Amino acid sequence: MVKKNILIKPLITEKSESLSENQNQYTFVVDKRANKVEIKKAVEEMYSVTVERVRTLIMPGRFITRSTRSGLLQGRKPAYKKAIITLNEGEEIDFFGDL
């Protein structure tokens, strides 16, 4: 697998932001077929950091219902694989750059 296909996007939520500030952990949405070794290599190559630990979990798909003017709309959000990366002390990833 190519590293661009392994890391889909960083996951930016309140919980992931608190993990990155307090525990030096970063969260990514990754390809479902990628394993921990491939994820570690992809993060190290893309961001030039040293990865200490990788935890993965598959988030199940959810059913979504919205109320609109024309009635109820029902749909599904797809399942995805999430990886929580722990970096070595003193290293960090800056997703936002100079905002």
Secondary structure, 3 states (H helix, E strand, C coil): CCHHHHEEEECCCHHHHHHHHHHCEEEEEECCCCCHHHHHHHHHHHHCCCEEEEEEEEECCEEEEEEECCEEEEEEECCEEEEEEEECCCCCCCCCCCC
